[in-house]
Amino acid sequence: MISQETLDKLKNIGLNLYERKLYSSLLARGTATVGELSELASVPRSRAYDVLESLESKGFVIINHSKPLKFVVIPPKDALKKSKTILTDTHNNNLGKIDKFIESDSIKELNNLYDQGVALINPADMSGSFKGEYSMNMHISSLVDDAKDSIDLMTTEKGLESLEENHFDVMKKAAQKGIKIRIIAPITKNNRKIADKFAEFTTIKNISDNTDELELPVGKLTVIDGTHTILGLTDDKKTHSSQNVSFWTKSDHFTDNFAKNTFEMVWKQLD
């Protein structure tokens, strides 16, 4: 029997329930037919063949084209190495396809369709939420990369560290293109070096020395080109990064009447 911990690790590397069941059964037999594995793993025979083919494509088994058809298991360590190679090759191949797509005329066609669709809706409808810092950081990077005029960020102590880890390079490139970048953050002994790095190409103000006296808000607020707003909804001191929630909108009303005004209010108070 395979322990639950090992089964969970197989799940983490991309094997679904039926794949884990059939792979475990095949490990115990070395080689077997579809029917034998279906019965042994309690996987419907109608699904077993497709699942075993999937395992073969991922590098965990080899098909023996005998009669009847049999599947042969690969030693686990070799299977994991083979699977890693397959994933890397597939990833690089897909990246190449995406790069070619971006440079093709097809992207213009899709952009034209997007522009037509967006023109028909209220900007306030261009809103959504993100769960987890990974999703939020992906969106911020995309917006920063496309910024045309300004990037205003108010963040937390941990948030400044996250900015450096996830967005430093793209923000530096934006500054080199002439985009005005302002940052408000608590600057402490823990992130002083990070703040100094950002100060080389942004204007950054320290909110930590003034918060109690002025009763200023401290949280995550990003305003890009005075159009996009990203608002952090959870406390990153109390919430795991995978559970952090943020809100994004392209609403002119929200951005003009709340986000921009809030940032400017805090910015002026720190003079």
GIFEN-V775500 format. One record per residue. N is the residue number from 1. RES is the residue in one letter. SS is DSSP state (A for helix, B for strand, O for the rest). OMEGA is omega in radians with two decimals (none if undefined). D_CENTER is the distance of its C-alpha to the mean C-alpha in Angstrom with 2 decimals. Layout:
<<N RES SS OMEGA D_CENTER> <N RES SS OMEGA D_CENTER>>
This chain:
<<1 M O 3.09 35.29> <2 I O -3.11 31.71> <3 S O 3.12 30.43> <4 Q A 3.13 27.74> <5 E A 3.13 25.71> <6 T A 3.09 25.87> <7 L A 3.11 25.08> <8 D A 3.12 21.94> <9 K A 3.05 20.90> <10 L A 3.08 21.70> <11 K A -3.10 19.46> <12 N A 3.13 16.55> <13 I O 2.96 17.12> <14 G O 3.09 17.15> <15 L O 3.13 20.75> <16 N O -3.03 21.48> <17 L A -3.13 24.53> <18 Y A 3.10 27.13> <19 E A 3.13 25.90> <20 R A -3.14 26.20> <21 K A -3.10 29.62> <22 L A 3.11 31.00> <23 Y A 3.12 29.76> <24 S A -3.13 31.34> <25 S A -3.13 34.52> <26 L A 3.07 34.73> <27 L A -3.10 34.36> <28 A A -3.10 37.37> <29 R A -3.10 39.39> <30 G O 3.08 38.44> <31 T B -3.10 39.28> <32 A B 3.07 39.87> <33 T B 3.11 40.19> <34 V A -3.12 37.87> <35 G A 3.14 40.42> <36 E A -3.12 40.78> <37 L A 3.11 37.08> <38 S A -3.13 36.67> <39 E A -3.09 39.43> <40 L A -3.07 38.42> <41 A A -3.09 34.76> <42 S O 3.08 35.63> <43 V O -3.14 33.42> <44 P O -3.10 34.99> <45 R A -3.14 36.68> <46 S A 3.13 35.42> <47 R A -2.97 31.86> <48 A A -3.08 32.70> <49 Y A -3.14 33.28> <50 D A -3.13 30.00> <51 V A 3.12 28.10> <52 L A 3.05 30.15> <53 E A 3.10 29.46> <54 S A 3.09 25.73> <55 L A 3.11 26.42> <56 E A -3.13 28.49> <57 S A 3.12 25.81> <58 K O 3.05 23.46> <59 G O -3.06 26.31> <60 F O 3.14 27.66> <61 V B 3.05 30.97> <62 I B 3.12 33.61> <63 I B 3.03 35.65> <64 N B -3.04 39.39> <65 H O 3.07 41.02> <66 S O 3.05 44.13> <67 K O -0.05 45.96> <68 P O 3.13 44.59> <69 L O 3.11 41.09> <70 K B 3.08 39.68> <71 F B -3.10 36.40> <72 V B -3.11 36.43> <73 V B 3.08 33.94> <74 I O 3.09 32.62> <75 P O -3.01 32.90> <76 P A -3.11 29.65> <77 K A 3.10 28.98> <78 D A 3.14 29.72> <79 A A -3.13 27.58> <80 L A 3.09 24.49> <81 K A 3.13 25.24> <82 K A 3.13 25.79> <83 S A 3.12 22.61> <84 K A 3.12 20.63> <85 T A 3.13 22.56> <86 I A -3.14 22.00> <87 L A -3.14 18.21> <88 T A 3.14 18.33> <89 D A 3.13 20.81> <90 T A 3.13 18.99> <91 H A -3.12 15.73> <92 N A 3.11 17.93> <93 N A 3.13 19.95> <94 N A 3.09 17.16> <95 L A 3.10 15.94> <96 G A 3.12 19.61> <97 K A 3.14 19.98> <98 I A 3.12 17.19> <99 D A 3.12 18.85> <100 K A 3.13 22.19> <101 F A -3.12 21.06> <102 I A -3.11 19.95> <103 E O -3.07 23.44> <104 S O 3.08 25.32> <105 D A -3.11 27.28> <106 S A -3.14 25.15> <107 I A 3.08 22.39> <108 K A 3.12 25.23> <109 E A 3.14 26.23> <110 L A 3.12 22.86> <111 N A 3.11 22.66> <112 N A 3.11 26.21> <113 L A 3.11 25.47> <114 Y A -3.12 22.55> <115 D A 3.13 24.91> <116 Q A -3.13 27.62> <117 G A -3.12 25.58> <118 V A -3.12 24.22> <119 A A -3.07 27.81> <120 L O -3.04 28.98> <121 I O 3.07 26.92> <122 N O 3.13 27.05> <123 P A 3.14 24.39> <124 A A 3.11 24.03> <125 D A 3.10 22.70> <126 M O -3.08 19.63> <127 S B 3.10 17.88> <128 G B -3.14 15.20> <129 S B 3.12 13.35> <130 F B 3.04 9.90> <131 K B -3.10 9.91> <132 G O -3.10 8.04> <133 E A -3.12 7.26> <134 Y A -3.13 3.62> <135 S A 3.14 3.93> <136 M A -3.12 6.98> <137 N A 3.08 6.53> <138 M A -3.10 5.19> <139 H A 3.12 8.21> <140 I A 3.14 10.38> <141 S A 3.13 10.27> <142 S A -3.14 11.28> <143 L A 3.11 13.94> <144 V A 3.14 15.20> <145 D A -3.12 15.62> <146 D A -3.08 17.61> <147 A O -3.10 19.54> <148 K O -2.97 23.28> <149 D O -3.01 25.10> <150 S B 3.06 23.62> <151 I B 3.12 20.72> <152 D B -3.09 21.67> <153 L B 2.93 19.68> <154 M B -3.04 21.01> <155 T O -3.12 19.21> <156 T O 3.09 20.14> <157 E A 3.09 21.21> <158 K A -3.13 18.01> <159 G A 3.10 16.11> <160 L A 3.09 18.03> <161 E A 3.11 17.04> <162 S A 3.09 13.31> <163 L A -3.13 14.23> <164 E A -3.09 16.07> <165 E A -2.98 13.54> <166 N A -2.98 10.62> <167 H A -3.03 12.78> <168 F A -3.07 16.30> <169 D A -3.10 16.89> <170 V A 3.10 15.70> <171 M A 3.11 17.70> <172 K A 3.09 20.63> <173 K A 3.11 20.72> <174 A A 3.12 20.77> <175 A A 3.14 23.65> <176 Q A 3.09 25.44> <177 K O 3.10 25.46> <178 G O 3.14 27.31> <179 I O -3.12 24.72> <180 K B -3.11 25.80> <181 I B 3.07 23.35> <182 R B -3.12 24.34> <183 I B 2.99 22.82> <184 I B -3.12 24.22> <185 A B 2.97 23.41> <186 P O 3.14 25.43> <187 I O -3.08 26.50> <188 T O 3.10 27.80> <189 K O -3.12 29.02> <190 N O -3.08 25.64> <191 N O -3.11 23.78> <192 R A -3.13 26.80> <193 K A 3.11 26.02> <194 I A 3.12 22.56> <195 A A 3.12 24.32> <196 D A 3.10 26.92> <197 K A 3.13 24.45> <198 F A -3.10 23.07> <199 A A 3.13 26.71> <200 E O -3.12 27.49> <201 F O 3.07 25.93> <202 T O 2.93 25.22> <203 T B -3.05 27.47> <204 I B 3.12 26.37> <205 K B -3.12 28.30> <206 N B -3.13 28.61> <207 I O -2.98 28.61> <208 S O -3.11 29.39> <209 D O -3.04 33.10> <210 N O -2.99 33.68> <211 T A -3.08 31.73> <212 D A -3.09 34.60> <213 E A -3.06 37.29> <214 L A -3.10 35.74> <215 E O -3.14 33.69> <216 L O 3.10 30.65> <217 P O 3.05 27.35> <218 V O -3.12 24.57> <219 G O -3.12 21.00> <220 K O 3.13 17.88> <221 L B 3.12 18.79> <222 T B 3.09 17.58> <223 V B -3.09 19.89> <224 I B -3.13 19.48> <225 D O -3.12 22.65> <226 G O -3.06 24.13> <227 T O -3.13 22.36> <228 H B 3.07 18.79> <229 T B 3.00 18.35> <230 I B -3.06 15.45> <231 L B 3.09 17.02> <232 G B -3.07 15.89> <233 L O -3.10 17.67> <234 T O 3.14 17.60> <235 D O -3.07 19.29> <236 D O 3.04 17.07> <237 K O -3.06 20.30> <238 K O -3.02 20.70> <239 T O 3.08 17.32> <240 H O -3.08 14.94> <241 S A -3.14 11.51> <242 S A -3.10 10.17> <243 Q A 3.10 12.78> <244 N O -3.11 12.57> <245 V B 3.10 13.05> <246 S B -3.09 13.19> <247 F B 3.10 15.13> <248 W B 3.05 15.04> <249 T B 3.03 18.23> <250 K O -3.13 20.23> <251 S O 3.09 23.42> <252 D A -3.10 26.20> <253 H A -3.11 28.06> <254 F A -3.09 25.37> <255 T A -3.09 24.38> <256 D A -2.99 28.04> <257 N A 3.12 29.61> <258 F A -2.98 27.18> <259 A A -3.11 24.23> <260 K A -3.14 26.23> <261 N A 3.12 29.29> <262 T A 3.14 27.60> <263 F A -3.11 26.15> <264 E A 3.13 29.53> <265 M A -3.14 31.45> <266 V A -3.12 29.74> <267 W A -3.11 29.89> <268 K A 3.13 33.63> <269 Q A -3.09 34.37> <270 L O 3.12 33.14> <271 D O none 35.66>>
